[in-house]
Every structure is written in structure tokens, then in C-alpha cells.
Amino acid sequence: MRMNPSTLIGIVASILLLGIVLIFSAEKPSLFVDLPGLGIVLVGTAAATFIAYPLREVMRIFGLIRSVMHYEKLQTDKDLEDLVEISRIWMQSDIRAVEAALEKVSNPFLRSGVQLVIDNVPEPDILDLLQWRIARMKAKEHAEAQLFRVMAGFAPAFGMVGTLVGLVNLLFVLGDGDITVIGRQMALALMTTFYGVLLANLIFKPIAVKLERRTEQRLVLLNTILQGISMMSQKRSPALMRETLRAFVADVRDEIRDTDPTTARAEPTA
């Protein structure tokens, strides 16, 4: 699988932003490196997440991060064309041909729906089962995105914990009156808050949003297939099915005139 281009752009932009901040805005870039402070945020966030979620759900974090990093292309056009073609064969009452075509379908949701149709399951029962599968997938992927949103809430909180620890250390050196030591301790105390906010808003929240967008795209495809299965069960015209399904997944476009620059023609002026 190839890298997701938007994720790649975001990573590069983040690195450039941090580089610019450290090189041009910081008096001493090494002050922004505080391993104990980073450890407080990372370990604290991980510990709170393990307490809040079952182990099997937390261990999926790395797989979800990999899925965000890689580009997932939904085979929407292929799935819909497969459904229309199978519907055309179904209209001819050739069950063997339908089963042969079904073996070539890679989408398990589409395959299950068509199999129920050729098994003569009543349409309401088919729709109930497929809607339940859609609802289950939506709930599962919503929980995955919510996991990262919870981590985005934990990270700044543990950043504040690190800051409080640093302020306690600061109070011990106040009596010495050395402004240099006091300033260094204050800077280190604030670094954990910096790490917490950075991790929350540059890693955890963006991953959650990306997962939610992926779920939205999958739901559009599954609901479109659901509509096609319903039309197939009713033995609607394959041509009508094709136009209906295209309308479900079509991008927002002008229905009056073609705005594609490769095909648009100049409009006559009065």
C-alpha cells in the first residue's frame, strides 16, 4: 500500500513548522528537548488509556496508525458495476450465472447481500440484516476514533502534571536567588505542557478525524450497496439501478451544465 498523500503532506508540514520554530524562534533549541517531561506525557497517557480501555482495544492503536499512514482506495465503481451486472443476470433468472459472477466479487458485504437475494430471503429481512452489519461497523470504527480523542484529552492533562512537578522543583531553588537557575527550571516546567498540547493536536486528534472521515466514506459505499440490493430484490431495471447508485455516490456537481474544463463550451453572450 502506498503512503496517504494528505498524511504525508501533514507530516512534512509539521516537521517544517517545528523546525522553523526551533531554529528561528528559540534562543537555544536544545531547551525544547526534555526527555523526562516527554516521558511523563507519553507514559501517563498510555497508563490512563490502559486503565480506560480493554487491552485488546489498546493494542490495536498501532494498526490504526498504520491504516491512517497508508492510502486506502475504496473500489466504489467496481463494486457498483459488479452489482449492476449481477442484477442484469438475475433479471434473466439464471441462478448459476449469478453464482458464478458472485464468486468474482471481492466485497464481502455485497457478496452477502446478493447471496441472500438469490436464496429468496424476503427483502425486509435482508435489509434488517445488512443495516445491522452497517450499524455494527459504524459503532466499531466510531470507538476506534474515540480512542484517539480520549488520548488527546489525556495528553494535555499529563502535560500539566509535568508542569506541576517542575514548579515544585522551582520552589526549591527560589531561595538561592539565582535568576538563571530559576529561569531554566521554569522553562523545563512548561515543556511538558508543550509536549502534551503538541501530541494532542498534531497526532491524536488528526488521527481521530482521519478515522472518522474513513468511516463516513465506507458508510456511503455500504448504504449505496444496500440500496442496490433492495432494488435487485425488487427486480428493478439494471439501467435504473446504475443511475440510482451513481446518484448516491456522485460528487457535488452542476446538474444544468457541464463545468469540466475539458468539455465545457463557451456560452453565447447576449
MIKOLVEX-549894 format. One line per field, with one value per residue (C-alpha): residue number from 1; residue in one letter; x, y, z. Coordinates in nm, 3 decimals. Each point is the difference from the previous one (the first is absolute). Layout:
<rs>
seq [NUM;...]
type [A;...]
px [X;...]
py [Y;...]
pz [Z;...]
</rs>
This chain:
<rs>
seq [1;2;3;4;5;6;7;8;9;10;11;12;13;14;15;16;17;18;19;20;21;22;23;24;25;26;27;28;29;30;31;32;33;34;35;36;37;38;39;40;41;42;43;44;45;46;47;48;49;50;51;52;53;54;55;56;57;58;59;60;61;62;63;64;65;66;67;68;69;70;71;72;73;74;75;76;77;78;79;80;81;82;83;84;85;86;87;88;89;90;91;92;93;94;95;96;97;98;99;100;101;102;103;104;105;106;107;108;109;110;111;112;113;114;115;116;117;118;119;120;121;122;123;124;125;126;127;128;129;130;131;132;133;134;135;136;137;138;139;140;141;142;143;144;145;146;147;148;149;150;151;152;153;154;155;156;157;158;159;160;161;162;163;164;165;166;167;168;169;170;171;172;173;174;175;176;177;178;179;180;181;182;183;184;185;186;187;188;189;190;191;192;193;194;195;196;197;198;199;200;201;202;203;204;205;206;207;208;209;210;211;212;213;214;215;216;217;218;219;220;221;222;223;224;225;226;227;228;229;230;231;232;233;234;235;236;237;238;239;240;241;242;243;244;245;246;247;248;249;250;251;252;253;254;255;256;257;258;259;260;261;262;263;264;265;266;267;268;269;270]
type [M;R;M;N;P;S;T;L;I;G;I;V;A;S;I;L;L;L;G;I;V;L;I;F;S;A;E;K;P;S;L;F;V;D;L;P;G;L;G;I;V;L;V;G;T;A;A;A;T;F;I;A;Y;P;L;R;E;V;M;R;I;F;G;L;I;R;S;V;M;H;Y;E;K;L;Q;T;D;K;D;L;E;D;L;V;E;I;S;R;I;W;M;Q;S;D;I;R;A;V;E;A;A;L;E;K;V;S;N;P;F;L;R;S;G;V;Q;L;V;I;D;N;V;P;E;P;D;I;L;D;L;L;Q;W;R;I;A;R;M;K;A;K;E;H;A;E;A;Q;L;F;R;V;M;A;G;F;A;P;A;F;G;M;V;G;T;L;V;G;L;V;N;L;L;F;V;L;G;D;G;D;I;T;V;I;G;R;Q;M;A;L;A;L;M;T;T;F;Y;G;V;L;L;A;N;L;I;F;K;P;I;A;V;K;L;E;R;R;T;E;Q;R;L;V;L;L;N;T;I;L;Q;G;I;S;M;M;S;Q;K;R;S;P;A;L;M;R;E;T;L;R;A;F;V;A;D;V;R;D;E;I;R;D;T;D;P;T;T;A;R;A;E;P;T;A]
px [0.000;0.127;0.025;-0.311;0.089;-0.190;0.164;0.341;-0.063;-0.110;0.312;0.233;-0.182;0.020;0.374;0.055;-0.207;0.190;0.330;-0.083;-0.112;0.313;0.249;-0.137;-0.209;0.195;0.307;0.130;-0.175;0.141;-0.226;-0.296;0.143;-0.112;-0.009;-0.139;-0.283;-0.077;0.007;-0.256;-0.240;0.048;0.002;-0.284;-0.216;0.072;-0.074;-0.332;-0.098;0.072;-0.213;-0.286;-0.009;0.033;0.343;-0.118;-0.128;0.313;0.226;-0.179;0.139;0.308;-0.205;-0.231;0.296;0.130;-0.341;0.003;0.352;-0.089;-0.238;-0.322;-0.184;-0.357;-0.093;-0.333;-0.038;0.098;-0.236;-0.294;0.070;0.021;-0.337;-0.162;0.141;-0.119;-0.341;-0.015;0.073;-0.253;-0.269;0.059;-0.071;0.335;0.098;0.309;0.136;-0.074;0.191;0.291;0.010;-0.028;0.319;0.194;-0.130;0.256;-0.230;-0.134;-0.294;-0.111;0.055;-0.212;-0.285;-0.016;0.016;-0.304;-0.189;0.069;-0.097;-0.345;0.021;-0.278;0.118;-0.083;0.213;0.288;-0.012;-0.018;0.306;0.206;-0.099;0.109;0.340;0.034;-0.092;0.251;0.280;-0.089;0.006;0.331;0.177;-0.151;0.152;0.338;-0.009;-0.125;0.304;0.228;-0.228;0.027;0.379;-0.012;-0.171;0.248;0.317;-0.050;-0.112;0.324;0.185;-0.143;0.110;0.354;-0.025;-0.109;0.296;0.228;-0.151;0.065;0.367;-0.010;-0.111;0.307;0.239;-0.182;0.190;0.333;-0.100;0.189;-0.219;0.173;-0.087;-0.354;-0.053;0.133;-0.225;-0.301;0.073;0.029;-0.324;-0.189;0.145;-0.232;-0.305;0.153;0.044;-0.353;-0.164;0.221;-0.079;-0.373;-0.043;0.262;-0.035;-0.296;-0.279;0.102;0.008;-0.348;-0.134;0.162;-0.160;-0.340;0.031;0.090;-0.310;-0.219;0.132;-0.058;-0.353;-0.083;0.117;-0.179;-0.328;0.024;0.049;-0.293;-0.220;0.119;-0.074;-0.349;-0.057;0.137;-0.239;-0.286;0.135;0.031;0.157;0.383;0.015;-0.210;0.216;0.320;-0.128;-0.138;0.325;0.203;-0.219;0.072;0.378;0.026;0.206;-0.173;-0.030;-0.202;-0.303;-0.076;0.328;0.326;0.272;0.282;0.268;0.080;-0.355;-0.151;-0.099;-0.019;-0.346;-0.134;-0.028;-0.297]
py [0.000;0.345;0.293;0.213;0.330;0.223;-0.171;0.039;0.371;0.043;-0.174;0.208;0.323;-0.090;-0.067;0.328;0.191;-0.142;0.057;0.364;0.055;-0.157;0.160;0.351;0.056;-0.176;0.150;-0.348;-0.287;-0.261;0.139;-0.149;-0.349;-0.124;-0.378;-0.031;0.239;-0.191;-0.323;0.134;0.084;-0.323;-0.241;0.180;0.004;-0.369;-0.093;0.186;-0.156;-0.352;0.072;0.138;-0.267;-0.379;-0.128;-0.132;0.344;0.186;-0.243;0.094;0.354;-0.085;-0.167;0.300;0.235;-0.210;0.013;0.380;0.018;-0.207;0.091;-0.201;0.019;-0.123;-0.191;0.177;-0.004;-0.366;-0.108;0.187;-0.133;-0.352;0.050;0.134;-0.285;-0.261;0.165;-0.019;-0.374;-0.040;0.156;-0.288;-0.251;-0.170;-0.096;-0.196;0.299;0.223;-0.235;-0.010;0.380;0.020;-0.203;0.284;0.266;0.110;0.212;-0.229;0.232;-0.006;-0.373;-0.067;0.220;-0.159;-0.348;0.079;0.119;-0.314;-0.207;0.167;0.160;0.263;0.353;0.139;-0.273;0.074;0.371;-0.062;-0.224;0.232;0.307;-0.181;-0.072;0.366;0.113;-0.243;0.125;0.362;-0.063;-0.188;0.268;0.280;-0.167;-0.014;0.373;0.075;-0.178;0.260;0.283;-0.129;-0.010;0.357;0.094;-0.189;0.144;0.369;-0.110;-0.189;0.296;0.203;-0.270;0.035;0.375;-0.031;-0.228;0.257;0.280;-0.197;-0.023;0.372;0.078;-0.178;0.228;0.326;0.047;0.003;0.311;-0.107;0.137;-0.222;-0.320;0.125;0.081;-0.340;-0.184;0.203;-0.081;-0.371;0.012;0.138;-0.252;-0.282;0.215;0.073;-0.372;-0.081;0.263;-0.093;-0.372;0.064;0.242;-0.124;-0.378;-0.130;0.233;-0.009;-0.381;-0.003;0.233;-0.207;-0.318;0.172;0.115;-0.354;-0.128;0.258;-0.110;-0.367;0.071;0.173;-0.306;-0.251;0.193;0.028;-0.375;-0.047;0.205;-0.206;-0.328;0.128;0.086;-0.337;-0.176;0.194;-0.090;0.362;0.088;-0.022;0.331;0.170;-0.161;0.132;0.359;-0.022;-0.131;0.258;0.271;-0.135;0.029;0.292;0.300;0.335;0.129;0.231;-0.188;0.271;0.036;-0.187;0.193;-0.238;0.224;-0.272;-0.016;0.340;0.223;0.374;0.134;0.252;0.352;0.225]
pz [0.000;-0.084;0.238;0.049;-0.174;0.243;0.298;-0.163;-0.061;0.362;0.134;-0.218;0.095;0.369;-0.019;-0.187;0.256;0.295;-0.178;-0.069;0.360;0.144;-0.237;-0.037;0.314;0.274;0.163;0.074;-0.187;0.238;0.275;-0.187;0.054;0.341;0.009;0.356;-0.088;-0.319;0.197;0.249;-0.284;-0.197;0.292;0.178;-0.313;-0.064;0.361;0.004;-0.333;0.128;0.306;-0.210;-0.275;-0.023;-0.103;-0.338;-0.101;0.110;-0.189;-0.323;0.017;-0.207;-0.272;-0.017;-0.034;-0.288;-0.169;0.024;-0.142;-0.305;-0.281;-0.008;-0.329;0.006;-0.315;-0.020;-0.379;-0.025;0.278;-0.151;-0.349;0.141;0.168;-0.318;-0.207;0.249;0.005;-0.380;0.016;0.281;-0.222;-0.241;0.281;-0.059;0.357;-0.104;-0.186;0.298;0.231;-0.245;-0.013;0.376;0.045;-0.168;0.242;0.259;0.219;0.280;0.077;-0.364;-0.022;0.309;-0.122;-0.344;0.151;0.215;-0.307;-0.202;0.304;-0.022;0.344;0.039;-0.072;0.350;0.160;-0.238;0.076;0.375;-0.008;-0.221;0.202;0.315;-0.159;-0.098;0.352;0.151;-0.227;0.077;0.376;-0.021;-0.202;0.209;0.309;-0.176;-0.074;0.350;0.143;-0.154;0.112;0.357;-0.032;-0.129;0.325;0.218;-0.157;0.100;0.347;0.059;-0.150;0.287;0.245;-0.128;0.030;0.365;0.068;-0.159;0.207;0.318;-0.102;-0.074;0.355;0.138;-0.190;0.067;0.324;-0.181;-0.192;-0.313;-0.281;-0.257;0.188;0.065;-0.368;-0.111;0.243;-0.116;-0.363;0.074;0.200;-0.299;-0.247;0.110;-0.073;-0.341;-0.067;0.114;-0.219;-0.295;0.020;0.046;-0.291;-0.244;0.039;0.199;-0.120;-0.369;0.009;0.155;-0.270;-0.275;0.135;0.018;-0.362;-0.105;0.176;-0.177;-0.341;0.084;0.118;-0.328;-0.194;0.223;-0.003;-0.377;-0.030;0.239;-0.232;-0.297;0.179;0.075;-0.367;-0.107;0.238;-0.161;-0.347;-0.104;-0.335;0.005;-0.191;0.268;0.267;-0.161;-0.011;0.354;0.143;-0.187;0.147;0.350;-0.039;-0.243;0.097;0.029;-0.355;-0.217;-0.134;-0.259;-0.188;-0.023;0.181;-0.090;-0.160;-0.254;-0.132;0.084;-0.289;-0.006;0.071;-0.257;0.135;-0.063]
</rs>
